[in-house]
Amino acid sequence: MLMTAEFWVAVAFVIFGGIVWKVGGFGMMTKGLDGRAKRVRHELDEAKRLREEAAAVLADYKRRRTEAEKDAERIVADAHEEAKRIDAEGHVRLEDYIARRTKSAEQKIAQAEAQAAAQVRAAAADAAVKVSETILRERLQGQTAQDLVKSSLGEVKTRLQA
């Protein structure tokens, strides 16, 4: 048994382990493994923190998007209401404009009718005066007739124009 290769491999392994232990190799290996575990734990904590931060950013984005959609809907609704209000205001203005124009046209027509009536009355008065003058000249003669005709015609003319 002392001469087998496995025995001498086991003895060399125990001696190697003793030397490594004496030099502090196991402590260095443990320290290295602990450092590696600490780095992995730190990376996992950082990944967890980044994940939570990403989730918070996503939630904030969704909240902002929802608010933006509500704002957009409110803006569109306000724009529709404003358009309806402007439309109604335009109709009111148009109706007011039409009413004013109609009233103005009616006033102009009434004025034209009154003017035409006055012109017809004046023409009728002139015609009546001329007819009366002609009839009186044929029937009356002399200066007295002339004075009477002039005063009567003036009186008739003023009464017909009134």
C-alpha positions in Angstrom: 0.0 0.0 0.0 2.9 2.5 0.5 4.1 1.8 -2.9 1.0 2.6 -4.9 0.6 5.7 -6.9 -2.7 6.6 -5.3 -1.1 6.6 -1.9 1.6 9.0 -3.0 -0.9 11.3 -4.7 -2.9 11.4 -1.5 0.2 12.2 0.6 1.2 15.0 -1.9 -2.3 16.4 -1.8 -2.3 16.5 2.0 1.2 18.1 2.0 0.1 20.6 -0.7 -3.1 21.4 1.4 -0.9 21.9 4.5 1.4 24.3 2.6 -1.5 26.2 1.2 -3.1 26.4 4.6 0.2 27.6 6.2 0.7 30.3 3.6 -2.9 31.4 4.0 -4.1 30.3 0.6 -7.5 29.2 2.0 -8.1 32.6 3.5 -7.3 34.2 0.2 -9.6 31.9 -1.7 -12.3 32.5 0.8 -11.7 36.2 0.6 -11.8 36.1 -3.2 -15.0 34.0 -3.2 -16.6 36.4 -0.6 -15.6 39.4 -2.7 -17.1 37.8 -5.8 -20.3 37.0 -3.8 -20.3 40.6 -2.6 -20.0 42.0 -6.1 -22.7 39.6 -7.4 -25.0 40.7 -4.5 -24.2 44.4 -5.3 -24.9 43.8 -9.0 -28.2 42.1 -8.0 -29.2 45.0 -5.7 -28.3 47.5 -8.5 -30.3 45.5 -11.0 -33.3 45.4 -8.5 -32.9 49.2 -8.0 -32.8 49.8 -11.7 -35.8 47.6 -12.2 -37.8 49.5 -9.6 -36.6 52.8 -11.1 -37.7 51.6 -14.6 -41.1 50.5 -13.2 -41.5 54.0 -11.6 -40.5 55.7 -14.8 -43.0 53.5 -16.7 -45.8 54.2 -14.2 -44.9 58.0 -14.5 -45.0 57.7 -18.3 -48.4 55.9 -18.2 -49.8 58.5 -15.7 -48.5 61.4 -17.9 -49.9 59.7 -21.0 -53.3 59.3 -19.3 -53.2 63.0 -18.2 -52.2 64.1 -21.7 -55.1 62.1 -23.2 -57.5 63.6 -20.8 -56.1 67.1 -21.6 -56.4 66.4 -25.3 -60.0 65.3 -24.9 -60.7 68.4 -22.7 -59.1 70.6 -25.3 -61.1 69.0 -28.1 -64.3 69.3 -26.1 -63.5 73.0 -25.3 -62.8 73.6 -29.0 -66.1 72.0 -30.0 -67.9 74.2 -27.4 -66.1 77.3 -28.6 -67.0 76.4 -32.2 -70.6 76.0 -31.3 -70.6 79.3 -29.3 -68.9 81.1 -32.2 -71.4 79.5 -34.6 -74.4 80.6 -32.5 -72.9 84.1 -32.1 -72.4 84.3 -35.9 -76.1 83.3 -36.4 -77.2 86.0 -34.0 -75.0 88.6 -35.7 -76.2 87.5 -39.1 -79.9 87.7 -38.0 -79.2 91.1 -36.4 -77.5 92.3 -39.6 -80.4 91.0 -41.7 -82.9 92.7 -39.4 -81.0 96.0 -39.6 -80.7 95.8 -43.4 -84.4 94.9 -43.7 -85.4 97.9 -41.5 -83.1 100.2 -43.4 -84.6 99.0 -46.7 -88.1 99.4 -45.4 -87.2 103.0 -44.2 -85.8 103.8 -47.6 -88.9 102.4 -49.4 -91.2 104.4 -47.1 -89.1 107.5 -47.7 -89.2 106.9 -51.4 -93.0 106.4 -51.3 -93.4 109.6 -49.3 -91.2 111.5 -51.7 -93.1 110.1 -54.7 -96.4 111.0 -53.0 -95.2 114.5 -52.4 -94.0 114.8 -56.0 -97.4 113.5 -57.2 -99.2 116.0 -55.0 -97.0 118.8 -56.2 -97.6 117.8 -59.8 -101.3 117.6 -59.2 -101.3 121.0 -57.5 -99.4 122.5 -60.4 -101.8 121.0 -62.9 -104.8 122.1 -60.9 -103.4 125.6 -60.7 -102.8 125.7 -64.4 -106.2 124.4 -65.2 -107.8 126.9 -62.8 -105.8 129.7 -64.2 -106.8 128.8 -67.7 -110.5 128.6 -66.8 -110.5 131.8 -64.9 -108.7 133.7 -67.7 -111.3 132.6 -70.1 -114.2 133.7 -67.9 -112.8 136.8 -66.2 -111.2 139.8 -67.9 -109.3 142.8 -66.7 -107.0 143.8 -63.9 -109.4 142.7 -61.1 -109.6 139.3 -62.7 -105.8 139.1 -62.9 -105.4 139.9 -59.2 -108.1 137.5 -58.2 -106.6 134.7 -60.2 -103.1 135.3 -58.8 -104.3 135.3 -55.2 -106.6 132.3 -55.6 -103.9 130.3 -57.4 -101.4 131.0 -54.7 -103.9 130.0 -52.0 -104.9 126.8 -53.9 -101.2 125.9 -54.4 -100.3 126.2 -50.7 -103.4 124.2 -49.7 -102.7 121.4 -52.1 -99.0 121.1 -51.1 -100.0 120.9 -47.4 
